[in-house]
């Protein structure tokens, strides 16, 4: 998962080894072979957000990096999903079984389309 790689890259070089040790614990739960219990995933994602916030507070992680990483954690593990896997606020189209999300990356609008098998 790219989110954890981005976290490692965003941390100041002097702290990367130590932060990497902690991230393994979060990765094990959120990206393990078996999907975690939804409550465990939510709790772990919220703990990860708190950890990132702490890294930002201690200046180990910059503000812009923290905001983007926090947004990624929320969008990946904390946003409610429907049974089809689409975000709850954007249910799939009945005609084509797809959903989409518009987000900004580096000032550009990016449309992410999720095509569902029917």
C-alpha positions as a Markdown table, in Angstrom:
| # | Residue | x | y | z |
|---|---|---|---|---|
| 1 | Unk | 0.0 | 0.0 | 0.0 |
| 2 | Unk | 1.4 | 3.3 | -1.0 |
| 3 | Unk | 0.1 | 5.2 | 2.0 |
| 4 | Unk | 2.7 | 3.6 | 4.3 |
| 5 | Unk | 5.5 | 4.2 | 1.8 |
| 6 | Unk | 4.5 | 7.9 | 1.7 |
| 7 | Unk | 4.6 | 8.1 | 5.5 |
| 8 | Unk | 8.1 | 6.6 | 5.6 |
| 9 | Unk | 9.3 | 9.1 | 2.9 |
| 10 | Unk | 7.7 | 12.1 | 4.6 |
| 11 | Unk | 9.4 | 11.5 | 8.0 |
| 12 | Unk | 12.6 | 13.3 | 8.6 |
| 13 | Unk | 15.6 | 11.0 | 7.8 |
| 14 | Unk | 16.9 | 10.9 | 11.4 |
| 15 | Unk | 13.6 | 9.3 | 12.6 |
| 16 | Unk | 12.7 | 7.0 | 9.7 |
| 17 | Unk | 14.0 | 3.8 | 11.3 |
| 18 | Unk | 12.1 | 4.3 | 14.6 |
| 19 | Unk | 8.9 | 5.3 | 12.8 |
| 20 | Unk | 9.2 | 2.3 | 10.5 |
| 21 | Unk | 9.2 | 0.0 | 13.6 |
| 22 | Unk | 5.9 | 1.5 | 14.7 |
| 23 | Unk | 4.3 | 1.5 | 11.2 |
| 24 | Unk | 4.7 | -2.3 | 10.9 |
| 25 | Unk | 2.2 | -2.7 | 13.7 |
| 26 | Unk | -0.4 | -0.6 | 11.8 |
| 27 | Unk | 0.4 | -2.3 | 8.5 |
| 28 | Unk | -0.1 | -5.7 | 10.0 |
| 29 | Unk | -3.6 | -4.9 | 11.0 |
| 30 | Unk | -4.7 | -2.8 | 8.1 |
| 31 | Unk | -3.0 | -4.6 | 5.3 |
| 32 | Unk | -2.7 | -8.1 | 6.6 |
| 33 | Unk | -3.6 | -11.2 | 4.6 |
| 34 | Unk | -7.0 | -11.5 | 6.2 |
| 35 | Unk | -9.2 | -8.4 | 6.2 |
| 36 | Unk | -9.5 | -7.1 | 9.8 |
| 37 | Unk | -12.8 | -6.9 | 11.7 |
| 38 | Unk | -14.3 | -3.5 | 10.7 |
| 39 | Unk | -14.2 | -2.2 | 14.3 |
| 40 | Unk | -10.5 | -3.2 | 14.6 |
| 41 | Unk | -9.7 | -1.5 | 11.3 |
| 42 | Unk | -11.5 | 1.6 | 12.3 |
| 43 | Unk | -9.8 | 1.7 | 15.7 |
| 44 | Unk | -6.4 | 1.0 | 14.2 |
| 45 | Unk | -6.9 | 3.7 | 11.5 |
| 46 | Unk | -7.8 | 6.2 | 14.2 |
| 47 | Unk | -4.7 | 5.3 | 16.2 |
| 48 | Unk | -2.6 | 5.8 | 13.0 |
| 49 | Unk | -4.2 | 9.2 | 12.6 |
| 50 | Unk | -3.2 | 10.1 | 16.2 |
| 51 | Unk | 0.3 | 8.8 | 15.6 |
| 52 | Unk | 0.7 | 10.9 | 12.5 |
| 53 | Unk | -0.7 | 13.9 | 14.3 |
| 54 | Unk | 1.9 | 13.4 | 17.1 |
| 55 | Unk | 4.7 | 13.2 | 14.4 |
| 56 | Unk | 3.4 | 16.5 | 13.1 |
| 57 | Unk | 3.3 | 18.1 | 16.5 |
| 58 | Unk | 6.9 | 17.1 | 17.2 |
| 59 | Unk | 8.0 | 18.4 | 13.8 |
| 60 | Unk | 9.1 | 14.9 | 12.6 |
| 61 | Unk | 6.4 | 15.2 | 9.8 |
| 62 | Unk | 5.6 | 18.5 | 8.0 |
| 63 | Unk | 2.2 | 20.1 | 8.0 |
| 64 | Unk | 1.5 | 19.6 | 4.3 |
| 65 | Unk | 2.6 | 15.9 | 4.5 |
| 66 | Unk | 0.4 | 15.3 | 7.6 |
| 67 | Unk | -2.7 | 16.8 | 6.0 |
| 68 | Unk | -2.3 | 14.6 | 2.9 |
| 69 | Unk | -1.5 | 11.5 | 4.9 |
| 70 | Unk | -4.4 | 12.1 | 7.2 |
| 71 | Unk | -6.7 | 12.5 | 4.3 |
| 72 | Unk | -5.4 | 9.2 | 2.8 |
| 73 | Unk | -6.0 | 7.3 | 6.0 |
| 74 | Unk | -9.6 | 8.7 | 6.3 |
| 75 | Unk | -10.4 | 7.9 | 2.6 |
| 76 | Unk | -8.9 | 4.4 | 2.8 |
| 77 | Unk | -10.0 | 3.0 | 6.1 |
| 78 | Unk | -12.5 | 5.4 | 7.8 |
| 79 | Unk | -14.9 | 6.4 | 5.1 |
| 80 | Unk | -18.2 | 4.4 | 5.3 |
| 81 | Unk | -18.6 | 2.0 | 2.4 |
| 82 | Unk | -21.6 | 0.4 | 0.9 |
| 83 | Unk | -21.9 | -3.3 | 0.3 |
| 84 | Unk | -20.5 | -2.8 | -3.2 |
| 85 | Unk | -17.3 | -1.1 | -1.8 |
| 86 | Unk | -18.3 | 2.4 | -3.0 |
| 87 | Unk | -18.2 | 5.3 | -0.5 |
| 88 | Unk | -21.6 | 5.6 | 1.3 |
| 89 | Unk | -22.1 | 9.2 | 0.0 |
| 90 | Unk | -21.7 | 8.0 | -3.6 |
| 91 | Unk | -23.6 | 4.8 | -4.2 |
| 92 | Unk | -23.0 | 3.1 | -7.6 |
| 93 | Unk | -25.1 | 3.9 | -10.6 |
| 94 | Unk | -27.8 | 1.3 | -11.2 |
| 95 | Unk | -27.2 | 1.4 | -15.0 |
| 96 | Unk | -23.4 | 0.7 | -15.1 |
| 97 | Unk | -22.4 | -0.4 | -11.6 |
| 98 | Unk | -19.7 | 2.2 | -11.0 |
| 99 | Unk | -18.9 | 4.9 | -8.5 |
| 100 | Unk | -16.5 | 7.7 | -8.6 |
| 101 | Unk | -14.7 | 10.3 | -6.4 |
| 102 | Unk | -13.1 | 13.5 | -7.4 |
| 103 | Unk | -10.0 | 14.5 | -5.5 |
| 104 | Unk | -7.2 | 17.1 | -5.9 |
| 105 | Unk | -3.6 | 15.9 | -6.3 |
| 106 | Unk | -1.0 | 18.6 | -6.8 |
| 107 | Unk | -3.6 | 21.1 | -7.8 |
| 108 | Unk | -5.2 | 18.9 | -10.5 |
| 109 | Unk | -8.7 | 17.3 | -10.2 |
| 110 | Unk | -8.4 | 13.6 | -10.5 |
| 111 | Unk | -11.5 | 11.5 | -11.1 |
| 112 | Unk | -11.2 | 8.0 | -9.6 |
| 113 | Unk | -13.7 | 5.5 | -11.1 |
| 114 | Unk | -14.4 | 2.2 | -9.4 |
| 115 | Unk | -15.9 | -0.3 | -11.8 |
| 116 | Unk | -17.8 | -3.1 | -10.1 |
| 117 | Unk | -18.1 | -6.6 | -11.4 |
| 118 | Unk | -21.8 | -7.5 | -11.8 |
